[in-house]
C-alpha cells in the first residue's frame, strides 16, 4: 500500500487552515543568536548533509558514562567513587577540596584501577595542584586514564578575581600540562569549555565561541610551554552544556565537532574531537526538584544523540545543594537506561539525515565560529574578558532569556506552569560555603551563574 506524498504547497494550504487568521510568517522563530528556525525543512532548502559520529564502538558502550563526585572528606569521596564505578559508571569527575591534596586524593581513589577507570577534575584555579596530585597518585603508569581538565580561563571568568593575572594562571597550567604529558601520553590536559557562558545565561553561539577561543588559547600556551602542536591538540577536551531543549543541545554538540575540525585543521594537524557534555544547571529548579529528573533525561539524550564522547549528569537536587547518594544514583541510572535500554549509541550519528538538525548544526557552527573570530579580533579570550566585551554580550543574551520567562513566552514545568502546591522534599548533603576569591592583581566582571527558576521561587516564598 502506498500513501500520497504531500508537496510543500499541500503543507502551506494545511498550515494556513490551522493558523486561521495568523500569517505563515508567525511560524518563523529567531533564536538568541538571531538565527532563523523555520517550521518546515526539506531537500529544497539546500542543506548540506552532515555526518559527525563520535569515534566509538557502537557494539559496546558508545560514550563514557561519567559521574560527578564532590567532597572534602577522602573516605566519603572514596565510597561514592567506588559505588558509582560498581554501579555502572565508566569514569568519575572529582570536585572539592580532596582534589588538591595528594595524600587525601590517594585515599579517595583507593581501590580504583586508573588504567581502567578515567579520573577527571573540576578544580578551577587549583587545577595545576590537582593535576600534580593525580599524577603522583597514578605513580607514573603510562596507561593511566587521566583527564587533568586544566581550565583557568573559565574558573576566573566565573568568580571574576584571582591572586595573579590570568596570563600567569594559563602559563602555569600549560607548564603543568607539559610536565605531565610525556609520562601520561594519553592524558587529557586541558578542558576548553563554554559552560561558564551557558550557566551565565549566554546564547548557544556565545558558548561555542568561548569554547573555541579557550581551545586556541590553551593550544598556544601549551606550544609556548614546549609541547608539540600534535600533543597540544590531542590534549584538549572540549566542554559543552546540554539542557532540556534537546534538539538545540544535540545540534550544539555536533556543531562543536565541526568547529574543532576547523581549529585543528588551521594548526595543520586534523585531530579527532573529544567532547564532554555536562548537564545544564541553569535549567534546574530548587523548590520542586522532581521535574529535574525529566530535564536531566532530556539533557542526557541530547549528549548521547549529539555524539558526545563523555556525558556527565548532575543530581536532580543540585539547585538546592550537593546531591546525596539517592540523587547521584538517579543521575547514574538515567544514563544507563539511555545507553543500555534505549540503545541510543547503537547508531553512529542518529541525527544524520535530518534536514532540520543538519541545518541547525550548520547555523550554530557558523555562528559559534563567528563569535570565536570576534573574540580573536578583540585580542584573544583573555583580552576580551579583561575588557568586558564577552561579558557585555552575555549580559544582553541573559536579559533577553530571562525576559522570555517573565513575559510567559517560555515556561518552566513545576515553576511557572503545572505548579505542585504540595512539593515532596528531597534531601541534599551539606557542603562548605564558597569562599570569596582574593582579587589583588586580577579582577574582571564575572560571568556569574543564573537559574531561570530562581526569581519565581523567591517570589513564591
C-alpha positions in Angstrom: 0.0 0.0 0.0 1.3 3.4 -0.9 0.5 6.8 0.6 0.4 10.1 -1.3 3.5 12.2 -0.8 2.4 15.8 0.2 4.1 18.7 -1.5 5.3 21.9 0.1 2.2 23.6 -1.4 0.0 21.0 0.3 1.7 21.8 3.6 1.2 25.5 3.1 -2.6 25.0 2.5 -2.9 22.9 5.6 -0.8 25.3 7.7 -3.0 28.3 6.6 -6.1 26.5 7.6 -4.6 25.6 11.0 -3.4 29.1 11.6 -6.7 30.7 10.7 -6.0 34.5 10.9 -2.3 34.2 11.7 0.2 34.5 8.8 2.6 31.7 7.9 5.5 34.0 8.9 4.4 33.7 12.5 5.8 30.2 12.5 9.3 31.5 11.9 11.4 31.8 15.1 14.5 33.9 15.7 16.7 32.5 18.5 19.0 34.3 20.9 21.7 34.5 18.2 19.2 35.9 15.6 19.4 32.6 13.7 16.2 31.7 11.8 14.3 28.5 12.8 11.8 27.6 10.1 8.6 25.5 10.6 9.5 23.1 7.7 12.7 21.8 6.2 13.2 19.7 3.2 15.6 18.8 0.4 14.6 22.0 -1.4 16.2 24.1 1.4 19.6 23.0 0.2 21.1 21.8 3.5 24.5 20.2 3.2 24.3 16.8 4.9 26.5 16.2 8.0 27.9 13.0 9.3 29.6 13.7 12.6 29.8 10.5 14.6 31.8 10.0 17.8 34.9 7.8 17.4 33.5 4.9 19.4 32.4 1.3 19.3 28.6 1.1 18.8 28.6 -2.6 19.8 30.0 -1.7 23.2 29.5 1.4 25.3 29.0 4.3 22.8 30.0 7.0 25.3 31.8 7.4 28.6 29.3 7.4 31.4 31.0 9.8 33.9 29.6 10.7 37.3 30.3 13.9 39.4 31.6 13.3 42.9 32.0 16.3 45.1 33.6 16.3 48.6 36.3 17.3 51.0 36.5 14.1 53.1 38.6 11.4 51.4 36.8 8.4 52.8 33.3 9.8 51.8 34.6 10.5 48.3 36.1 7.1 48.0 32.8 5.4 49.0 31.0 7.5 46.4 33.5 6.8 43.7 33.5 3.1 44.2 29.7 3.0 44.4 29.4 4.8 41.1 32.0 2.6 39.3 30.5 -0.6 40.7 27.0 0.7 39.7 27.8 1.2 36.0 29.9 4.4 35.7 32.9 4.2 33.5 34.7 7.3 34.9 34.4 10.0 37.6 34.7 13.7 37.7 36.0 14.8 41.1 35.4 18.3 42.6 36.1 19.7 46.0 38.9 20.1 48.5 40.1 16.5 48.2 41.4 17.1 44.7 44.4 19.1 45.6 45.9 17.1 48.4 48.0 14.1 47.3 47.5 12.1 50.4 43.8 12.7 50.6 43.4 12.0 46.9 45.2 8.7 47.2 42.7 7.7 49.9 39.8 8.9 47.8 41.0 6.8 44.9 41.9 3.7 46.9 40.7 0.7 45.1 40.3 2.5 41.7 42.2 1.0 38.8 43.3 4.1 37.0 44.2 2.1 33.9 40.6 1.1 33.6 38.5 4.0 35.0 39.3 7.5 34.0 39.5 10.2 36.6 38.9 13.9 35.7 38.9 17.0 37.8 36.8 20.1 38.2 39.4 22.1 40.3 39.1 25.6 39.0 42.2 27.8 39.5 43.6 25.0 41.7 43.9 22.8 38.5 47.7 22.5 38.5 47.8 21.4 42.1 45.1 18.9 41.4 47.0 17.6 38.3 50.2 17.2 40.3 48.3 15.3 43.0 46.6 13.0 40.4 49.9 12.4 38.6 51.5 11.4 41.9 48.6 9.0 42.7 48.9 7.4 39.3 52.6 6.6 40.0 53.8 7.2 36.5 51.7 4.5 34.9 51.6 5.4 31.2 48.4 3.5 30.8 46.6 5.5 33.5 43.4 7.2 32.1 43.8 10.7 33.4 41.9 13.9 32.5 43.5 16.9 34.2 40.9 19.3 32.9 43.1 22.4 33.3 40.7 25.3 32.7 41.9 28.5 34.4 40.1 30.8 32.0 36.6 29.5 32.8 37.4 29.5 36.5 38.5 33.1 36.7 35.7 34.2 34.3 33.1 32.7 36.8 34.5 34.2 40.0 35.9 37.4 38.5 39.0 37.6 40.5 42.4 35.9 41.3 45.6 36.5 43.1 47.6 36.7 39.8 46.9 37.8 36.2 45.0 35.3 34.1 48.0 35.1 31.8 50.1 33.8 34.7 47.5 31.2 35.6 47.3 30.0 31.9 51.1 29.8 31.7 51.2 27.8 34.9 48.5 25.4 33.6 50.4 25.0 30.3 53.7 24.3 32.2 51.9 21.7 34.3 50.5 20.1 31.1 54.0 20.0 29.6 55.4 18.5 32.8 53.0 15.5 32.8 52.4 15.0 29.0 55.3 12.7 28.4 54.6 10.5 31.5 51.0 10.2 30.6 50.8 10.2 26.8 47.1 9.6 26.6 46.0 12.0 29.3 43.6 14.8 28.6 45.4 18.0 29.6 43.0 21.0 29.1 39.3 21.5 29.2 38.2 24.1 26.7 34.6 24.7 27.7 31.9 27.3 27.1 29.9 26.1 30.1 30.6 29.2 32.1 28.9 31.3 29.4 25.9 29.0 29.2 25.4 29.0 33.0 25.6 32.8 33.0 22.7 33.0 30.6 24.7 33.2 27.3 23.5 32.0 23.9 24.5 28.8 22.1 26.8 30.7 19.7 28.4 32.6 22.6 29.1 29.3 24.4 30.5 27.7 21.3 32.7 30.7 20.5 34.0 30.9 24.1 34.9 27.1 23.9 36.7 27.6 20.6 38.6 30.7 21.8 39.5 28.8 25.0 40.9 25.9 23.0 43.0 28.2 20.9 44.4 29.9 24.0 45.2 26.6 25.6 46.9 25.2 22.5 49.0 28.3 22.0 50.0 28.3 25.7 50.9 24.6 25.5 53.1 25.1 22.5 54.9 28.0 24.2 55.5 25.7 27.2 57.3 23.2 24.9 54.6 20.8 23.8 54.3 19.9 20.1 51.2 21.1 18.2 50.1 17.5 17.9 50.3 16.8 21.6 48.6 20.1 22.4 45.7 19.3 20.1 45.3 15.7 21.4 45.4 17.0 25.0 42.3 19.3 24.6 38.9 18.1 25.7 36.0 20.3 24.5 33.3 21.0 27.0 29.7 21.9 26.2 26.4 22.2 28.2 23.3 20.2 27.3 19.8 21.1 28.6 16.2 20.1 28.2 16.0 21.8 24.7 17.4 18.7 23.3 17.3 19.5 19.6 19.4 22.6 20.1 21.6 20.9 22.6 22.4 18.0 20.4 23.0 20.3 17.4 25.4 22.3 19.6 27.4 19.1 20.3 27.6 18.4 16.6 28.5 22.0 15.8 31.4 21.9 18.3 32.8 18.9 16.4 32.7 20.9 13.2 34.3 23.9 14.8 37.1 21.7 16.2 37.8 20.4 12.7 38.3 23.9 11.6 40.6 24.7 14.5 42.8 21.6 14.3 43.0 22.0 10.5 44.2 25.5 11.0 47.1 24.2 13.1 47.9 21.7 10.3 47.0 18.5 12.2 43.4 17.4 12.0 42.7 15.7 15.3 39.5 13.9 16.3 37.5 16.0 18.8 36.9 14.7 22.3 33.7 16.3 23.7 32.5 16.2 27.3 28.8 17.2 27.6 27.7 18.3 31.1 24.1 18.9 32.1 23.0 22.5 32.5 22.4 23.9 36.0 20.6 27.0 34.8 17.7 24.8 33.8 17.2 23.2 37.2 14.5 24.1 39.8 15.1 24.2 43.5 11.7 24.3 45.1 10.3 21.3 43.3 13.3 19.3 42.1 11.4 16.2 40.9 10.8 17.6 37.3 14.5 18.0 37.1 14.7 14.2 36.5 12.9 14.8 33.2 15.1 17.7 32.3 18.3 15.7 33.0 17.0 12.8 31.0 16.5 15.2 28.0 20.0 16.6 28.5 21.4 13.1 28.6 19.5 12.2 25.4 21.0 15.3 23.7 24.5 14.5 24.7 24.2 10.9 23.6 22.4 11.5 20.3 24.6 14.6 19.6 27.6 12.4 19.7 29.4 13.5 22.9 32.3 11.2 23.9 31.6 11.8 27.6 28.3 12.7 29.3 28.1 14.0 32.9 24.6 14.5 34.5 24.1 16.4 37.8 22.0 15.1 40.6 18.4 16.3 40.3 18.7 18.2 43.6 21.8 20.2 42.5 19.9 23.5 42.6 19.3 23.1 46.3 22.7 21.8 47.4 25.1 18.9 47.0 23.3 15.8 45.8 23.1 12.8 48.2 23.5 9.1 47.4 20.0 8.8 46.0 20.3 11.7 43.7 23.7 10.5 42.4 22.3 7.1 41.8 19.4 8.6 39.8 22.0 10.6 37.7 24.0 7.4 37.0 20.9 5.2 36.3 19.5 7.8 33.9 22.5 7.3 31.6 22.4 3.6 32.0 18.8 3.5 30.8 19.6 5.7 27.9 22.6 3.6 27.0 21.5 0.0 27.7 17.7 0.1 27.4 17.1 2.9 24.9 20.3 1.9 23.0 20.9 5.5 21.9 24.5 4.6 21.0 23.8 1.8 18.5 23.7 4.3 15.6 26.9 6.2 14.8 25.2 9.5 14.3 21.4 9.4 14.9 20.9 13.0 13.9 22.3 12.5 10.4 19.8 12.8 7.6 17.5 15.2 9.4 17.2 18.4 7.3 16.3 20.4 10.4 19.2 19.1 12.6 21.7 19.4 9.8 20.6 23.0 9.1 20.7 23.8 12.8 24.1 22.3 13.2 25.5 24.3 10.3 23.9 27.5 11.6 25.3 27.1 15.2 28.7 26.1 13.9 28.9 29.2 11.7 27.6 31.5 14.5 29.9 29.9 17.0 32.9 30.4 14.8 31.9 34.0 14.1 31.9 34.6 17.9 35.4 33.0 18.2 36.7 35.2 15.4 35.1 38.3 17.1 37.0 37.3 20.3 40.2 36.9 18.3 39.8 40.5 16.8 39.4 41.7 20.4 42.9 40.4 21.2 42.0 36.8 22.2 39.9 35.4 25.0 41.9 36.8 27.9 42.0 40.3 26.5 38.3 40.2 25.6 37.4 39.1 29.2 39.6 41.8 30.7 38.0 44.4 28.5 34.5 43.2 29.4 33.4 42.5 25.8 32.4 38.9 26.3 30.6 39.7 29.5 28.7 42.5 27.7 27.4 40.2 25.0 26.5 37.5 27.5 24.6 40.0 29.7 22.5 41.1 26.7 21.6 37.4 25.9 20.9 36.7 29.6 18.5 39.6 29.8 16.6 38.5 26.8 16.5 34.9 28.0 15.1 35.9 31.5 12.5 38.3 29.9 11.2 35.4 27.9 10.3 33.6 31.1 9.0 36.7 32.8 6.5 37.5 30.0 5.4 33.9 29.6 6.9 33.1 26.2 9.0 30.4 27.9 7.6 28.2 30.7 9.2 26.1 33.4 7.2 23.0 34.4 6.7 22.9 38.1 7.7 26.5 38.5 5.6 28.7 36.1 3.3 26.1 34.9 1.6 23.0 36.5 2.9 24.0 39.9 2.6 21.4 42.6 1.2 23.1 45.7 2.4 20.2 47.9 6.0 19.5 47.0 7.7 16.5 48.4 11.1 17.4 49.9 14.3 15.9 48.5 17.4 15.8 50.8 20.8 17.2 50.0 24.2 16.8 51.6 25.9 19.6 53.5 28.5 21.5 51.6 31.1 24.1 52.7 30.3 27.8 52.0 32.0 29.2 48.9 35.0 31.4 49.8 35.4 34.7 48.1 38.4 34.9 45.7 41.4 37.0 46.5 41.5 39.6 43.7 44.6 41.6 44.4 46.1 41.7 40.9 43.3 40.4 38.6 39.7 41.5 38.7 37.2 41.3 35.8 33.4 41.4 35.6 32.3 37.8 36.5 30.2 35.5 34.4 28.0 34.6 37.4 25.7 31.6 37.2 22.0 32.2 36.9 18.9 30.0 37.1 15.7 30.7 35.2 13.6 29.4 38.1 15.3 31.4 40.9 13.3 34.6 40.7 9.9 32.8 40.6 10.9 30.6 43.5 11.9 33.7 45.5 8.6 35.4 44.7 6.7 32.4 45.9 8.2 32.3 49.3 
